[in-house]
Structure formats: C-alpha cells, structure tokens
C-alpha cells in the first residue's frame, strides 16, 4: 500500500486563498486532488465527472484538456448540468452500462448528442448477483472484484466501439463515457485509453484510484444502504465500492497473460494498428 501523505488543499474559489481542506491521502493521489479544480466537473446531477486531460506521456506529450471525460450515471443531470456539457462541447456519449441498466435510468443528454450503448457483459450484473452478495463472507469481497477485473471475455465487445467512437470525434468536440458508479467499467476504459495514449501505468493507476476521492460521499451513503437494506456485510460493501489499484492490475495482468502484452491487445482485438494509434495520439495529445 502507498504511504500516506498529509496534503493541504487550498481552494481557488475562496477569498484570500483560505485553507479549506486537510486531507490524509496516499502519496499518489496528491496530484489528483491538487488539480481537482480543473479536473473535476462539478454537476448537481452526477458524481465522479472528470476530465482525462493533463496527464504526461512517457515521450513528453500531454493529454489534451477538454476532449475526453469520464463519469458515473448521468440520468439525473439538471438543465444547468446540460448547459455545462454544451459549453464544454461534449457531444458524444458512450454508455458502458447494460441494456436493463440504461433502460431503467436513461442518460439525460442535450438534443443531437451522439449516443452509443456498449452493454457487453453488463447485463450479468443483475439483482440476483446482489442478492448473492448477502451470503458472501466478509473476506469474499476482494475475491469477487478480482474475478470481475480478471475476466477478459467482455473487454473487446465493450471497449472496441468506445475506441471506434474516440477515433471519429471532430476537433473541437468532446466525448463522455460512463457506467453507473464511474468506477469499474469506466475505470478500465479510462485505463486503456490512457495506456494507448502513452501515459505511464503509475499515473493510470492513480487516475483509477482517484475515484475513492471523487466518490467519497456517494460511497458512504451507498455503503449504509447496502449494509442496512441489502444485508451485505460492511467489508464486502466496502470492497465493491472501492477503487483498489490491485484490481486494475489484475485486468492488465489478465490481458498480458492472454495476449502476451497490452500492446498486442490494443493492436489486435481493439483494432489500434500503428496508423490508428498515431491518429488517436494526434487527436488527443499536445
């Protein structure tokens, strides 16, 4: 586990740059919180909505700000939220939820937005699964998550349409991708995109784990509901709600085990040959 660091965050929104928060954070998340004023998009109707821009690549470039966004569920966006999306030129929406999930809580988007549903594998995450969680031992939560993250069966049908869409977003417009919590399916998607763009894995892992910061209040509420209403043990609920970097490691380890390398997976099943990879980098790096 990373060593904790005490980090003092000052808000640019407060007069005289007053101290507004004292956080005890893992060292790797300090940068995530430090740039949260630019990275996080504060919306009334969605959580964990953030810009993937700003990350440095191994060859000295940076991911462009304002081109790719990740989020949790966006079915409750307010009119003001929709104005924010419009102002940021977010005109593409990739929904990583299942058919049933998306039907029960349809995305609320601006007229004319390009919408793509990528439900592969998500429809197995149903009520029966959650009823089963009540019988899982307190130590079983981590194992369940490792099984989910190590399953490569749905990666390609879920993320290839996502990469295909990234390739056609016009200059000056932006794409948003999301699932329900913006943690697992979205987290893996963000990791694959950043890896394809050349961002070092250590930074990719930090972006993934930053969900623990950006969803802290939502996770607290969700955990109470899971424990009280669904009778899921607190350790299992915590495991399901947390973004543990070791789980993302499990995905990348599974990809390497099956395809030999992440690069082989990108160029093969995801269709990012050298020409398409360079096109993607030209579009989203500066």
C-alpha positions as CSV (number, residue, x, y, z in Angstrom):
1,X,0.0,0.0,0.0
2,X,1.3,3.5,-0.7
3,X,2.5,5.6,2.2
4,X,0.0,8.3,3.3
5,X,0.8,12.0,3.0
6,X,-0.8,14.9,4.7
7,X,-1.8,17.3,2.0
8,X,-3.2,20.8,2.4
9,X,-5.6,21.8,-0.3
10,X,-6.4,25.5,-0.9
11,X,-9.5,26.5,-2.8
12,X,-9.2,29.0,-5.6
13,X,-12.9,29.7,-5.1
14,X,-12.4,31.2,-1.6
15,X,-11.2,34.7,-1.0
16,X,-7.6,35.2,0.2
17,X,-6.8,31.6,-0.8
18,X,-8.0,30.4,2.7
19,X,-7.3,26.9,3.8
20,X,-10.4,24.8,3.1
21,X,-9.5,21.2,3.4
22,X,-6.9,19.0,5.2
23,X,-6.7,15.5,3.7
24,X,-4.9,12.4,4.6
25,X,-4.2,10.8,1.2
26,X,-1.9,8.2,-0.4
27,X,1.0,10.0,-2.0
28,X,-0.1,9.0,-5.5
29,X,-3.4,10.9,-5.1
30,X,-1.9,14.2,-4.1
31,X,-1.6,15.3,-7.7
32,X,-5.2,14.2,-8.4
33,X,-6.5,16.4,-5.6
34,X,-4.1,19.2,-6.4
35,X,-5.6,19.6,-9.9
36,X,-9.1,18.7,-8.9
37,X,-10.2,22.3,-9.5
38,X,-9.5,21.8,-13.2
39,X,-10.1,18.1,-13.5
40,X,-13.4,17.7,-11.7
41,X,-16.6,19.0,-13.3
42,X,-19.0,19.8,-10.5
43,X,-22.5,18.8,-11.5
44,X,-25.7,18.7,-9.4
45,X,-26.9,15.5,-11.1
46,X,-23.8,13.4,-11.5
47,X,-20.7,12.4,-9.4
48,X,-17.1,11.4,-10.4
49,X,-17.4,13.5,-13.5
50,X,-13.8,14.5,-14.5
51,X,-11.6,15.4,-17.4
52,X,-8.9,12.9,-18.5
53,X,-6.7,15.8,-19.7
54,X,-3.3,16.9,-18.4
55,X,-1.6,13.6,-17.9
56,X,2.0,13.5,-19.2
57,X,3.0,10.7,-21.6
58,X,6.3,8.8,-21.5
59,X,7.6,10.8,-24.5
60,X,6.8,14.2,-23.1
61,X,3.4,15.0,-24.5
62,X,0.2,15.7,-22.5
63,X,-3.3,14.5,-22.9
64,X,-5.4,17.5,-24.1
65,X,-7.8,19.0,-21.6
66,X,-11.5,19.2,-22.6
67,X,-11.6,16.3,-25.0
68,X,-12.3,13.1,-23.0
69,X,-14.5,13.0,-19.9
70,X,-15.4,10.1,-17.5
71,X,-18.3,10.0,-15.2
72,X,-20.8,8.0,-13.2
73,X,-24.5,7.8,-14.1
74,X,-25.8,10.9,-15.9
75,X,-29.6,10.1,-15.8
76,X,-30.2,12.9,-13.3
77,X,-28.5,15.8,-15.0
78,X,-30.2,19.2,-14.3
79,X,-30.8,21.8,-17.0
80,X,-27.8,23.7,-15.6
81,X,-25.7,20.5,-15.9
82,X,-26.7,20.1,-19.5
83,X,-25.7,23.7,-20.2
84,X,-22.3,22.8,-18.7
85,X,-22.0,19.8,-21.1
86,X,-22.9,22.1,-24.0
87,X,-20.4,24.7,-23.0
88,X,-17.7,22.1,-22.9
89,X,-18.7,20.8,-26.4
90,X,-19.5,17.3,-25.1
91,X,-21.4,15.9,-28.0
92,X,-20.6,12.2,-27.8
93,X,-21.8,9.9,-25.1
94,X,-20.6,6.3,-24.7
95,X,-22.7,4.4,-22.1
96,X,-20.9,1.3,-20.7
97,X,-24.0,0.1,-18.8
98,X,-26.2,-2.9,-19.6
99,X,-29.4,-2.8,-21.6
100,X,-31.5,-3.1,-18.4
101,X,-29.5,-0.5,-16.5
102,X,-29.7,2.0,-19.3
103,X,-33.4,1.5,-19.8
104,X,-34.1,2.0,-16.1
105,X,-32.1,5.2,-15.9
106,X,-31.8,6.6,-19.4
107,X,-29.0,9.1,-20.0
108,X,-30.1,12.7,-19.9
109,X,-28.3,14.5,-22.7
110,X,-28.6,17.5,-24.9
111,X,-30.5,17.2,-28.2
112,X,-28.4,15.9,-31.0
113,X,-25.8,14.2,-28.9
114,X,-24.3,11.1,-30.4
115,X,-25.2,8.2,-28.1
116,X,-23.5,4.7,-28.1
117,X,-24.5,1.9,-25.8
118,X,-21.8,-0.7,-25.1
119,X,-23.6,-3.3,-22.9
120,X,-21.3,-6.3,-23.4
121,X,-21.2,-8.3,-20.1
122,X,-23.0,-5.7,-18.1
123,X,-26.4,-7.4,-18.2
124,X,-25.0,-10.2,-15.9
125,X,-24.6,-7.6,-13.2
126,X,-28.2,-8.1,-12.1
127,X,-30.3,-8.3,-9.0
128,X,-29.6,-12.0,-8.5
129,X,-25.9,-11.2,-8.1
130,X,-26.6,-8.6,-5.5
131,X,-28.9,-11.0,-3.6
132,X,-26.0,-13.4,-3.6
133,X,-23.7,-10.8,-2.0
134,X,-25.6,-11.1,1.3
135,X,-24.2,-14.6,1.7
136,X,-20.6,-13.7,0.8
137,X,-18.2,-13.9,3.7
138,X,-16.5,-10.7,4.9
139,X,-13.3,-11.8,3.2
140,X,-15.1,-12.6,-0.1
141,X,-15.5,-9.1,-1.5
142,X,-11.9,-8.8,-2.7
143,X,-12.2,-12.1,-4.4
144,X,-15.3,-11.1,-6.3
145,X,-13.7,-8.0,-7.5
146,X,-10.6,-9.8,-8.7
147,X,-12.8,-12.2,-10.6
148,X,-14.6,-9.3,-12.3
149,X,-11.4,-7.5,-13.2
150,X,-9.6,-10.6,-14.4
151,X,-12.4,-11.5,-16.9
152,X,-11.3,-10.6,-20.4
153,X,-14.3,-12.1,-22.2
154,X,-16.2,-8.8,-22.5
155,X,-13.3,-6.4,-22.9
156,X,-13.3,-6.2,-26.7
157,X,-17.0,-6.1,-27.3
158,X,-17.3,-3.4,-24.6
159,X,-14.4,-1.2,-25.5
160,X,-13.8,-1.5,-29.2
161,X,-16.9,0.5,-30.0
162,X,-15.7,3.1,-27.5
163,X,-12.3,3.4,-29.2
164,X,-14.0,3.5,-32.6
165,X,-16.0,6.4,-31.4
166,X,-13.0,8.2,-30.0
167,X,-11.4,8.0,-33.4
168,X,-14.2,10.0,-35.1
169,X,-14.8,12.8,-32.6
170,X,-14.2,16.0,-34.6
171,X,-11.7,18.6,-33.5
172,X,-13.3,21.0,-31.0
173,X,-15.8,18.4,-29.7
174,X,-15.5,16.2,-26.7
175,X,-16.6,12.7,-25.7
176,X,-18.0,11.5,-22.4
177,X,-18.0,7.8,-21.3
178,X,-19.6,6.4,-18.1
179,X,-21.2,3.5,-16.4
180,X,-23.2,3.6,-13.1
181,X,-20.6,4.4,-10.5
182,X,-18.0,5.6,-12.9
183,X,-15.5,3.2,-11.2
184,X,-15.2,-0.3,-12.7
185,X,-16.2,-0.4,-16.3
186,X,-15.4,3.3,-16.7
187,X,-12.1,2.8,-14.8
188,X,-10.9,0.0,-17.1
189,X,-11.9,2.1,-20.1
190,X,-10.0,5.1,-18.9
191,X,-7.0,3.0,-18.2
192,X,-7.0,1.5,-21.7
193,X,-7.4,5.0,-23.3
194,X,-4.6,6.5,-21.2
195,X,-2.3,3.5,-21.9
196,X,-3.0,3.8,-25.6
197,X,-2.0,7.4,-25.5
198,X,1.3,6.6,-23.8
199,X,0.6,7.6,-20.2
200,X,2.8,5.7,-17.7
201,X,0.9,3.0,-15.8
202,X,1.6,4.5,-12.4
203,X,-0.4,7.6,-13.4
204,X,-3.1,5.5,-14.9
205,X,-3.4,3.6,-11.6
206,X,-3.7,6.9,-9.8
207,X,-6.5,8.1,-12.0
208,X,-8.3,4.9,-11.3
209,X,-7.9,5.1,-7.5
210,X,-8.9,8.8,-7.5
211,X,-12.5,7.6,-7.7
212,X,-12.1,6.9,-4.0
213,X,-11.7,10.7,-3.5
214,X,-14.3,11.9,-6.0
215,X,-17.0,9.5,-4.9
216,X,-16.3,9.5,-1.1
217,X,-19.6,11.0,-0.1
218,X,-21.6,8.8,-2.5
219,X,-19.7,5.7,-1.3
220,X,-20.5,6.5,2.3
221,X,-24.3,6.7,1.5
222,X,-24.2,3.6,-0.7
223,X,-22.4,1.6,1.9
224,X,-25.0,2.3,4.5
225,X,-27.8,1.3,2.1
226,X,-26.0,-1.9,1.1
227,X,-25.5,-2.9,4.8
228,X,-28.9,-1.9,6.1
229,X,-31.2,-2.7,3.1
230,X,-29.4,-5.4,1.3
231,X,-27.8,-7.0,4.4
232,X,-24.4,-7.1,2.8
233,X,-21.5,-7.1,5.3
234,X,-19.6,-3.9,5.6
235,X,-16.3,-5.4,4.4
236,X,-17.9,-6.7,1.3
237,X,-19.8,-3.5,0.6
238,X,-16.5,-1.5,1.0
239,X,-14.7,-3.8,-1.4
240,X,-17.4,-3.4,-4.0
241,X,-17.4,0.4,-3.7
242,X,-13.7,1.0,-3.5
243,X,-11.3,1.5,-6.4
244,X,-8.4,-0.7,-5.4
245,X,-5.4,-0.4,-7.7
246,X,-4.6,-4.1,-7.3
247,X,-7.9,-4.9,-9.2
248,X,-6.8,-2.7,-12.2
249,X,-3.5,-4.6,-12.0
250,X,-5.5,-7.8,-12.3
251,X,-7.0,-6.6,-15.6
252,X,-3.7,-5.7,-17.1
253,X,-2.2,-9.0,-15.9
254,X,-5.0,-10.9,-17.5
255,X,-4.5,-9.1,-20.8
256,X,-0.8,-9.9,-20.8
257,X,-1.5,-13.5,-19.9
258,X,-3.9,-13.9,-22.8
259,X,-2.3,-11.7,-25.5
260,X,1.4,-11.5,-24.5
261,X,1.3,-7.8,-23.9
262,X,-1.1,-4.9,-23.6
263,X,0.3,-3.5,-26.9
264,X,-0.7,-6.8,-28.6
265,X,-4.2,-6.4,-27.3
266,X,-4.5,-2.8,-28.4
267,X,-3.2,-3.6,-31.9
268,X,-5.2,-6.8,-32.3
269,X,-8.6,-7.1,-30.8
270,X,-9.1,-3.4,-30.2
271,X,-8.0,-2.6,-33.8
272,X,-5.4,0.0,-32.9
273,X,-2.8,-0.7,-35.5
274,X,0.1,1.8,-35.8
275,X,-1.8,4.1,-38.2
276,X,-4.9,4.2,-36.0
277,X,-2.8,4.6,-32.8
278,X,-1.0,7.5,-34.3
279,X,-4.3,9.1,-35.4
280,X,-5.6,8.7,-31.8
281,X,-2.5,10.3,-30.3
282,X,-2.5,13.2,-32.8
283,X,-6.1,13.9,-31.9
284,X,-5.8,13.7,-28.1
285,X,-2.2,14.7,-27.3
286,X,-0.4,18.0,-27.4
